[in-house]
Amino acid sequence: MNKKNIPIEFVYQLFALIIAIILVHAFYTTVIRPNAAQMIEEQNAAVAADPDHVRERHISVLIKDFEQEACFILGLWALAIMGFKASQILAERRLLEVDLVPVAEGMRILPEDTREFARQVQALPEESQRMLLPRALLNALRRFSSTRSIQDVSTSTHTICESEADRLESELSMIRYISWAIPSIGFIGTVRGIGEALAQADKAVQGDIAGVTQSLGVAFNSTFIALLISIFLMFLVHQLQLLQERLVFDSESYCNDKLILHMKAD
């Protein structure tokens, strides 16, 4: 199979999800739930000994339920995807520091010179050639060679950068979906907790409110944790989007300053 046809990002996302499930579930099984069970048992004993005892909001009890576990799995998965995309953007930004089209001050590029400059860009590794900046430079050189129009080169470069911005924006859809799904899972926990509390309403009428309060704790804790994770993820999504927008803008500026401004039509 051709290496180009391997969906590297899809494979990465799949393995990232599997690893997130394994890590979070293992941590919950070995640490969170045993600690939460112990804390609940100790607090129930304290309340039985002293009715005025105030239950503490321990972190293990706060995040012990399945909804919170699912939220942490999705949150860790989203972080892995964002880390992958951020590493790609940073790799592309490093090309902005390289003089891919070495043009001396005052030198002019004629349509006949484009082939030599194109060879220098094509000498980059294949992986680098698929990045935005080399693609934009090669397109500009080829357009100038064929059309001899600087305006056409500028328009074509802007179109490529605009298309890349749209592509990068669309690739954030999965992360945005995860950020939307996490609060939804929290609300599922809220509905489940309220439903369990209502099912124990008869016990509360008889004076036993322990089950009702525990179920309401599930309801509010799941929404609380889900919203916190979602807020954190949305902040990171915003930062990632800024990185993408700056990459596109800086790449277009690089093409204009380092190449197009030096072009001279016949």
C-alpha positions in Angstrom: 0.0 0.0 0.0 1.3 3.5 -0.8 2.3 5.4 2.2 0.4 8.4 1.1 -2.9 6.5 1.2 -2.5 5.6 4.9 -4.8 7.8 7.0 -2.2 8.6 9.6 -4.4 11.1 11.5 -7.3 8.6 11.6 -5.1 5.9 12.9 -3.7 8.3 15.5 -7.1 9.4 16.7 -8.3 5.7 16.9 -5.3 4.7 19.0 -5.6 7.9 21.1 -9.2 7.0 22.0 -8.3 3.4 22.9 -5.4 4.6 25.1 -7.6 7.2 26.7 -10.2 4.6 27.6 -7.6 2.2 29.0 -5.8 4.8 31.1 -8.9 6.6 32.5 -10.8 3.4 33.3 -7.7 1.8 34.9 -7.3 4.9 37.1 -10.9 4.9 38.0 -10.9 1.2 38.9 -7.7 1.3 41.0 -7.9 4.7 42.6 -11.0 6.8 42.2 -13.8 4.4 42.9 -12.1 2.6 45.9 -11.3 6.0 47.5 -14.8 7.2 46.8 -16.4 4.1 48.4 -14.1 4.5 51.4 -14.9 8.2 51.8 -18.7 7.6 51.5 -18.5 4.9 54.1 -16.6 7.1 56.5 -18.9 10.0 56.0 -22.0 7.8 56.5 -20.5 6.5 59.7 -19.7 10.1 60.8 -23.3 11.2 60.1 -24.7 8.2 62.0 -22.6 9.1 65.0 -23.3 12.9 64.7 -26.4 14.0 62.8 -25.0 17.5 62.6 -21.9 16.3 60.7 -21.4 18.2 57.4 -20.3 16.0 54.5 -17.1 17.1 52.8 -16.9 17.3 49.0 -14.0 15.1 48.3 -12.7 15.0 44.8 -13.0 11.2 44.5 -16.7 11.4 45.4 -17.1 14.3 43.0 -15.9 12.4 40.0 -16.7 8.8 40.8 -19.6 8.2 38.5 -19.7 6.8 35.0 -20.6 10.1 33.4 -17.6 11.8 34.8 -15.4 8.9 33.6 -16.8 9.3 30.1 -16.2 13.0 30.2 -12.5 12.6 31.2 -12.1 10.0 28.4 -13.4 12.4 25.8 -11.5 15.2 27.3 -8.2 13.3 27.1 -9.0 12.2 23.6 -9.6 15.8 22.5 -6.3 16.8 24.1 -4.5 14.2 22.1 -6.1 15.3 18.8 -5.3 18.9 19.6 -1.7 18.0 20.5 -1.3 16.2 17.1 -2.7 19.2 15.2 -0.6 21.7 17.2 2.6 19.7 16.4 1.7 19.9 12.7 1.2 23.6 12.8 4.4 24.2 14.7 6.3 22.1 12.1 4.8 24.2 9.4 5.7 27.4 11.2 9.4 26.3 11.4 9.4 26.6 7.6 8.6 30.3 7.9 12.1 30.7 9.4 13.8 29.1 6.4 14.7 31.1 3.3 13.0 28.8 0.8 13.4 31.3 -2.1 16.7 33.0 -1.6 16.4 36.3 -3.4 19.0 39.0 -2.9 17.9 42.6 -2.0 17.0 44.4 -5.2 17.0 41.3 -7.3 14.0 40.7 -9.6 12.5 37.4 -10.6 11.6 37.1 -14.2 9.2 34.4 -15.6 12.3 32.6 -17.0 13.8 32.4 -13.5 10.9 30.5 -11.9 12.1 27.0 -12.8 15.4 27.4 -10.9 13.6 28.7 -7.8 11.0 25.9 -8.1 13.8 23.3 -8.0 14.9 24.7 -4.7 11.4 24.3 -3.2 11.1 20.8 -4.7 14.3 19.8 -3.1 12.6 19.8 0.3 11.6 16.4 1.8 8.3 15.1 0.5 6.6 15.6 3.8 7.6 19.3 3.8 6.4 19.8 0.3 2.8 18.9 1.3 2.8 21.8 3.8 1.1 25.1 3.0 4.1 27.3 2.4 5.9 25.1 -0.1 2.7 24.5 -2.0 1.9 28.2 -2.1 5.4 29.1 -3.3 5.4 26.4 -6.0 2.0 27.5 -7.2 3.1 31.1 -7.4 6.2 30.2 -9.4 4.3 28.0 -11.8 1.5 30.6 -12.3 4.1 33.3 -12.9 5.8 31.1 -15.5 2.6 30.3 -17.3 0.7 33.6 -17.1 3.4 36.2 -16.6 0.9 38.1 -14.5 1.9 39.3 -11.0 -1.8 40.0 -10.2 -2.8 36.5 -11.1 0.0 35.1 -8.9 -1.2 37.2 -6.0 -4.8 36.1 -6.5 -3.8 32.5 -6.8 -1.7 32.6 -3.6 -4.5 34.2 -1.7 -6.9 31.5 -2.9 -4.6 28.7 -1.8 -4.2 30.2 1.6 -7.9 30.8 1.9 -8.7 27.2 1.0 -6.1 26.0 3.5 -7.8 28.1 6.2 -11.2 26.5 5.4 -9.6 23.0 5.5 -8.0 23.7 8.9 -11.3 25.1 10.2 -13.2 22.0 9.0 -10.8 19.7 10.7 -11.6 21.2 14.1 -15.2 19.8 13.8 -14.4 16.6 15.7 -12.9 18.6 18.6 -15.9 20.9 18.6 -18.2 17.9 18.6 -16.3 16.4 21.6 -16.6 19.7 23.4 -20.3 19.7 22.8 -20.7 16.0 23.7 -19.1 16.4 27.1 -21.8 18.7 28.6 -24.4 16.5 27.0 -23.0 13.5 28.9 -23.1 15.6 32.1 -26.8 16.4 31.5 -27.4 12.6 31.1 -25.9 12.2 34.5 -28.1 14.9 35.8 -31.2 13.2 34.4 -30.1 9.9 35.8 -29.4 11.3 39.2 -32.8 13.2 39.4 -34.6 10.0 38.2 -33.0 7.9 40.9 -33.8 10.6 43.5 -37.4 10.7 42.5 -37.6 6.9 42.7 -36.6 7.1 46.4 -39.0 9.9 47.2 -41.1 7.5 49.4 -38.0 6.8 51.6 -37.5 10.6 51.9 -41.0 11.0 53.1 -40.4 8.4 55.8 -37.3 10.4 56.9 -34.5 8.5 55.1 -33.0 11.1 52.8 -29.6 9.4 52.4 -30.4 7.8 49.1 -32.1 11.0 47.7 -29.1 13.2 48.6 -26.7 10.7 47.1 -28.6 10.6 43.8 -28.9 14.4 43.7 -25.1 14.4 44.2 -24.7 12.3 41.1 -27.0 14.8 39.2 -25.1 17.9 40.1 -21.6 16.5 40.2 -21.8 15.1 36.7 -22.9 18.5 35.2 -20.3 20.4 37.3 -17.4 18.3 36.1 -18.6 18.2 32.5 -19.0 21.9 32.3 -15.5 22.4 33.8 -13.9 20.1 31.2 -15.9 21.7 28.4 -14.8 25.2 29.3 -11.1 24.1 29.5 -11.4 22.4 26.1 -13.1 25.3 24.4 -10.3 27.6 25.6 -7.7 25.2 24.0 -9.7 25.0 20.8 -9.7 28.8 20.6 -5.9 28.8 21.0 -5.5 26.1 18.4 -7.7 28.1 16.0 -5.5 31.2 16.5 -2.4 29.1 15.7 -4.0 28.0 12.5 -5.1 31.5 11.5 -1.7 32.9 12.2 0.0 30.2 10.1 -2.2 30.9 7.1 -1.7 34.7 7.5 2.1 34.4 8.0 2.4 32.0 5.1 0.6 34.4 2.7 2.7 37.3 4.0 5.9 35.2 3.4 4.9 34.6 -0.2 4.2 38.3 -0.8 7.3 39.6 0.9 9.8 36.9 -0.1 8.6 36.1 -3.6 5.8 38.2 -5.2 7.3 41.6 -4.4 10.5 40.5 -6.3 8.6 39.5 -9.4 8.9 41.5 -12.6 6.8 40.8 -15.6 8.3 41.3 -19.1 
